[in-house]
Amino acid sequence: MAVDERRVYIFGGCGDSGRLNDLWAFDVVDKEWVEFSLLGESVKPRGGPRLASVLEKIWVMYGFTGMEVDDVHYFDLKEGKWVQVEMNGEKPSPRSVFSPLVIGKYIFVYGGETDPSDLGHMGQGNVMGFLNFNFN
């Protein structure tokens, strides 16, 4: 899920018919759902991706397509199209259900599942890095 000044965005997940690759937004002003088209480069259906809203783009990162993946796409809200991002250099390993953090134009990735359980949604796979904050 990601948010901007007016909308709450959701992407993909697991539905009754399998993994999804649809992008929706709930407009909090008009109180209605908006579905965005899958024109051009679309993202494979997936569960456990994470979203971020940065620079008028909705970023869809990583997730699970039958295996953990490490691809990144964004939906350009102005152009109304999908773009797959070609990344150079070192990048986080494939994962799903991680915690993203947006600060300005930067997206930080923390933790996530790197090896799914054989039990699917009934069990947790191998998970990276947990932090425990204790505020007294």
N, C-alpha and C positions, 0 to 999 in steps of 0.2 A: 504494500500500500504506500502511496505517496500523496502529498498534498501541495497545492499552491494557494494563491490568495482566494480562489473561488471554488476549487474542485478537490474531491478526494478520488484518487485513481486506484483501480484494481486491475490486475492482469493474471490470466491463466489460472492455474490451480487444477484440481482434480474434480471433474463432474461425473454424473452418472454414466456418460458415454466415454469416459477416459480423460486424459489430460487436455487442457484447453489452451488456446493462444489468443484469446480475445481481450481487448483493452476497453475498459469502461470507466466513466467518471460520473460521480454524483455531484451535480451543481448545487451547492448549498444555498445559493440565492434563489434560483428558480425552482428548487426542490424537485429536480427530475434527473433521470439517468440519461447519459449520452454514450452511445457506442461509437468507437472509432473504427474506421475501415482498415483492412489489411492490404493496402495498396503497396505495390513494389516488394521490396525485401521484407518478408514476414519472419517472425520468430517461430521456431518449432514449439509445438505444444509442450508445456512443462508444469510441473508442480514445484513449489518451494522457491520460485525466483524472488528476487527482491527488487523493489522499485525505488527510484529517487526522482525528484523534480528539480532540475537544474537548468537554468538558462533557456526557459520555454521549451524544454525537451523532457519527455518522460523516459527515463533510463530503465531498461529491463536487464537485470544482471544475473547470470549464472542460473542455477536451478537443477531440476532432475527430469530427464527425458527418457528414462529407462536406465540411465547412468548419470552420475553427477557431471555437469558441463561447466565450461568456463568462458562461454561467449557473452558478449555485451552488445546490446542493441539500444537504439533510442527511437522514440516516436517524436518527430518534429511537429509540434503543435501548429506552427505557422504554415509549414509546407504540407502538412497532412500526410506524411509518408514515413515509412520505416527505414532506418539506416543501420547496417551492421558495422560495428566499430572494429577496425584493425588495430590491434594492440602490439606495441613493440616492447622489447625488454622483459624484465622480470614481472610476473603477475601472480596473484593468489592462485592456489591450486583449485581444481574444480570442486564445487560445493553447492549446497542448497541451504535454505532456512538459516542464513547468517544474519547478523545485525549490521545494517548500513547506517552510516552517520553522514549527513551533509553539513558542511561548513563552507558557506560561500559557494564557489564553483568546484569544490573538492568533494569527492565521495570516498569515505573510508569503509573498509570491509573488516568485520571482526567475527571470528568463530565460524560456526556452521557445521553441517553434516557432510563428511567427506567420503563415507562409505556406508551406503544404506543397509538397513537390517533386512534379513531374508523374510522377516515378518511384514514387510511393507509398512503400512500405516499403523500396524498393531505393535510395533516395537521401534526403539531408537537405534540408529546405526552408530558408527564412530563419529564423535563430535569433537570439534576443536575448541580450545581455549574458553574457559569460563572465568569471569571476574566476579569477585564477591566484595561489594562495597559495604563497609560498616560505618555508619554515621552516628556517632554518639553525641 
